[in-house]
Amino acid sequence: MTPAGWAAAIAVLLVVMNLASQVIALWRLRRPVQNSALLAALPPVTIVRPVRGIEAFSRETAISGLELNYPHYCTIFCVADAHDPIIPLIEELIGIYGAEKVRLIVGDVPVSANPKLNNCVRGWEAAATDWVILADSNVLMPKDYIQRMLAAWQPATGLVCSTPAGSRPLCIGAEVECAFLNAFQARWQYVGEALGLGFAQGKSMLWNKPFLDANGGIAALGAEIAEDAASTKLVRNTGRQVHLVGQPFEQPLGRRRLRDVVQRQFRWARLRRVTFLPFFALEILSTPFLAAVLAAFGASALGLSVWLAPLLVLLVWYAGDILLSASVGWFLNWRTPLAMLARDIAFPGIWAYAFIGGEVSWRGNAMKIRADGANKLNDARPAASAQAGHDGR
């Protein structure tokens, strides 16, 4: 076979693999919810929410977790800094919903280089139930939030998670973030789980407290710089599996600067690079960049012009993404294809830079992420980003 023929064959293979991933994700996302013994029992649940600063949707997301249709649950808000501007809002909610349903704990415990994990420790220790959900502050919880988490728990489960479904973008930067979160990251999360390779996501995590406490407790999630990577490895080491909820929960985005979106994607890429290198190395195959280049090189073997071949690759690739998004209710508008194109133009650079870059912005601080595990948070040198909360995780 000629070089052009090989290029064309590999391009076609990559397109087929991408279409297969979209079909698998669609099947998994539309699969009927399985019956779970937990769902029948409706055990008491504690929701631990680390919060920091005031974000555009802070009140709405906080209230969403206090008006759930579930009989026995309470919420513990964890704030690291006693002077955090989010505290008056939490105190107001305690007055409205009652101290039995809402608690506020101030002060973190430095068990790791992960500031969000440190902020959760005291809440975890205060939880008096066997079932605990660690939920980011920017998760918009539907009324059946807890039921949907419990429904995904099966006999072999060690952890149930939800990826974020980006929604309510108010600018092109936020629309690009939707393109990253939904048809790209969430899609591959669900494909991995469908293939028996479930990865944890720190956005919403349902833990059996006795199980985690018997395996090192919440401090064990500091074994990796990202608590989701540590959770994945801990669960797999016990012979159990990570499962995802039937449909991901919404994360309203509002306005996002494109620069901040790319910086956040770089941080996540660097985290994946140092925690799951073999899988991360393959991520470059999950965007149309390589397939389009190979299609252009092998256009003659396909009987197409050098411009038409890569254009067809992009059309097929994005048609699948758009159909998947439309079928499961993810955000779409007329600019979505442009946002997907911007995503895929940026990603090869993000992927490549993750192999050489070390310092990232995390919660307003500069942080060095190293493959040898010696990660360090530099509190003395605040980064440029003013994102409050937990920076869209």
Backbone hydrogen bonds, N-H to C=O, Kabsch-Sander energy under -0.5 kcal/mol:
donor,donor_aa,acceptor,acceptor_aa,energy
6,W,2,T,-2.4
7,A,3,P,-2.5
8,A,4,A,-2.4
9,A,5,G,-2.5
10,I,6,W,-2.6
11,A,7,A,-2.3
12,V,8,A,-2.5
13,L,9,A,-2.3
14,L,10,I,-2.5
15,V,11,A,-2.1
16,V,12,V,-2.5
17,M,13,L,-2.6
18,N,14,L,-2.2
19,L,15,V,-2.5
20,A,16,V,-2.5
21,S,17,M,-2.1
22,Q,18,N,-2.0
23,V,19,L,-2.2
24,I,20,A,-2.7
25,A,21,S,-2.5
26,L,22,Q,-2.3
27,W,23,V,-2.6
28,R,24,I,-2.7
29,L,25,A,-2.8
30,R,26,L,-1.5
31,R,28,R,-0.8
40,A,36,S,-1.5
41,A,37,A,-1.8
42,L,38,L,-2.6
45,V,72,H,-2.0
46,T,131,W,-2.2
47,I,74,C,-2.8
48,V,46,T,-0.6
48,V,133,I,-3.3
49,R,47,I,-0.6
49,R,76,I,-2.8
51,V,78,C,-2.8
55,E,53,G,-0.5
58,S,55,E,-1.5
61,T,57,F,-2.9
62,A,58,S,-2.3
63,I,59,R,-2.6
64,S,60,E,-2.0
65,G,61,T,-1.0
65,G,62,A,-0.7
66,L,63,I,-1.9
67,E,63,I,-0.7
67,E,64,S,-0.5
69,N,143,K,-2.1
70,Y,68,L,-1.7
74,C,45,V,-1.5
75,T,101,K,-2.8
76,I,47,I,-3.2
77,F,75,T,-0.6
77,F,103,R,-3.0
78,C,49,R,-2.3
79,V,105,I,-2.7
80,A,51,V,-0.5
84,D,81,D,-1.8
87,I,84,D,-1.6
90,I,86,I,-1.9
91,E,87,I,-2.7
92,E,88,P,-2.1
93,L,89,L,-2.2
94,I,90,I,-2.1
95,G,91,E,-1.7
96,I,92,E,-1.6
97,Y,93,L,-3.1
98,G,94,I,-2.0
101,K,98,G,-0.9
102,V,98,G,-1.8
103,R,75,T,-2.3
105,I,77,F,-2.8
107,G,79,V,-3.2
108,D,80,A,-0.5
109,V,118,N,-1.9
111,V,109,V,-2.1
118,N,114,N,-2.2
119,N,115,P,-1.6
120,C,116,K,-0.8
120,C,117,L,-1.2
121,V,117,L,-0.9
124,W,120,C,-2.7
125,E,121,V,-2.5
126,A,122,R,-1.6
127,A,123,G,-1.1
127,A,124,W,-0.6
131,W,44,P,-0.6
132,V,130,D,-0.5
132,V,207,W,-2.4
133,I,46,T,-2.9
134,L,132,V,-0.5
134,L,205,M,-2.6
135,A,48,V,-2.5
135,A,133,I,-0.7
136,D,203,K,-2.7
137,S,50,P,-0.6
139,V,136,D,-1.3
140,L,250,E,-2.7
141,M,139,V,-0.8
145,Y,142,P,-1.9
148,R,144,D,-2.4
149,M,145,Y,-1.6
150,L,146,I,-2.8
151,A,147,Q,-2.4
152,A,148,R,-0.7
152,A,149,M,-0.8
153,W,150,L,-1.7
154,Q,152,A,-0.6
157,T,154,Q,-2.2
158,G,241,Q,-2.9
159,L,241,Q,-1.2
160,V,206,L,-1.5
161,C,243,H,-2.4
162,S,204,S,-1.2
165,A,249,F,-2.5
166,G,164,P,-0.7
167,S,251,Q,-1.9
170,L,254,G,-3.3
175,E,171,C,-1.8
176,V,172,I,-2.3
177,E,173,G,-1.7
178,C,174,A,-2.2
179,A,175,E,-2.0
180,F,176,V,-1.9
181,L,177,E,-3.1
182,N,178,C,-2.8
184,F,179,A,-0.5
185,Q,180,F,-2.9
186,A,181,L,-1.9
187,R,182,N,-1.6
188,W,184,F,-2.0
189,Q,185,Q,-2.1
190,Y,186,A,-2.4
191,V,187,R,-2.1
192,G,188,W,-2.5
193,E,189,Q,-2.1
194,A,190,Y,-2.3
195,L,191,V,-1.6
196,G,193,E,-1.8
197,L,192,G,-3.6
204,S,162,S,-0.7
204,S,201,Q,-0.6
205,M,134,L,-2.2
206,L,160,V,-3.3
207,W,132,V,-3.3
207,W,205,M,-0.7
209,K,130,D,-3.1
209,K,207,W,-0.8
212,L,208,N,-2.2
213,D,209,K,-2.9
214,A,210,P,-1.8
215,N,211,F,-0.6
215,N,212,L,-1.1
216,G,213,D,-0.9
217,G,212,L,-2.9
220,A,217,G,-1.6
221,L,218,I,-1.6
222,G,219,A,-1.8
223,A,220,A,-1.6
230,A,226,A,-2.0
231,S,227,E,-2.1
232,T,228,D,-2.4
233,K,229,A,-2.2
234,L,230,A,-2.4
235,V,231,S,-2.6
236,R,232,T,-2.4
237,N,233,K,-2.2
238,T,234,L,-0.9
238,T,235,V,-0.8
239,G,236,R,-1.6
240,R,235,V,-1.9
241,Q,156,A,-2.0
243,H,159,L,-2.7
243,H,241,Q,-0.5
245,V,161,C,-2.0
249,F,163,T,-0.8
250,E,140,L,-0.6
251,Q,165,A,-2.4
253,L,167,S,-2.7
254,G,168,R,-1.7
261,V,257,R,-2.1
262,V,258,L,-2.4
263,Q,259,R,-2.3
264,R,260,D,-2.5
265,Q,261,V,-2.3
266,F,262,V,-2.4
267,R,263,Q,-2.2
268,W,264,R,-2.4
269,A,265,Q,-2.5
270,R,266,F,-2.9
271,L,267,R,-2.3
272,R,268,W,-2.5
273,R,269,A,-2.5
274,V,270,R,-1.9
275,T,271,L,-1.3
276,F,272,R,-2.8
280,F,276,F,-2.6
281,A,277,L,-2.8
282,L,278,P,-0.7
282,L,279,F,-0.7
283,E,280,F,-1.6
284,I,281,A,-0.5
285,L,282,L,-2.0
286,S,283,E,-2.2
287,T,284,I,-0.8
291,A,287,T,-0.5
292,A,288,P,-3.0
293,V,289,F,-2.1
294,L,290,L,-2.6
295,A,291,A,-2.3
296,A,292,A,-2.1
297,F,293,V,-2.1
298,G,294,L,-2.4
299,A,296,A,-0.9
301,A,298,G,-0.6
302,L,298,G,-1.3
303,G,299,A,-0.7
303,G,300,S,-0.7
304,L,299,A,-2.6
309,A,305,S,-2.0
311,L,307,W,-1.4
312,L,308,L,-2.5
313,V,309,A,-1.8
314,L,310,P,-2.3
315,L,311,L,-2.4
316,V,312,L,-2.6
317,W,313,V,-2.6
318,Y,314,L,-2.8
319,A,315,L,-2.0
320,G,316,V,-1.8
321,D,317,W,-1.6
322,I,318,Y,-2.7
323,L,319,A,-2.5
324,L,320,G,-2.4
325,S,321,D,-2.4
326,A,322,I,-2.7
327,S,323,L,-2.1
328,V,324,L,-1.5
329,G,325,S,-0.8
330,W,325,S,-2.2
331,F,166,G,-0.7
336,T,333,N,-1.7
339,A,335,R,-2.3
340,M,336,T,-2.6
341,L,337,P,-2.2
342,A,338,L,-2.6
343,R,339,A,-2.3
344,D,340,M,-2.3
345,I,341,L,-1.7
346,A,342,A,-2.2
347,F,343,R,-2.3
349,G,345,I,-0.5
349,G,346,A,-0.5
350,I,346,A,-2.0
351,W,347,F,-3.3
352,A,348,P,-2.4
353,Y,349,G,-2.6
354,A,350,I,-1.7
355,F,352,A,-1.3
356,I,353,Y,-1.1
357,G,353,Y,-3.8
360,V,367,M,-3.1
362,W,360,V,-0.5
362,W,365,N,-2.9
365,N,362,W,-1.3
366,A,378,N,-0.8
366,A,381,R,-1.2
367,M,360,V,-2.8
368,K,376,K,-2.1
369,I,358,G,-3.0
369,I,367,M,-0.6
370,R,368,K,-0.6
373,G,370,R,-1.4
375,N,373,G,-2.1
376,K,368,K,-1.7
378,N,366,A,-2.4
378,N,376,K,-0.5
379,D,377,L,-1.0
381,R,378,N,-1.2
383,A,364,G,-1.2
389,G,52,R,-4.1
391,D,388,A,-1.8
393,R,390,H,-1.3
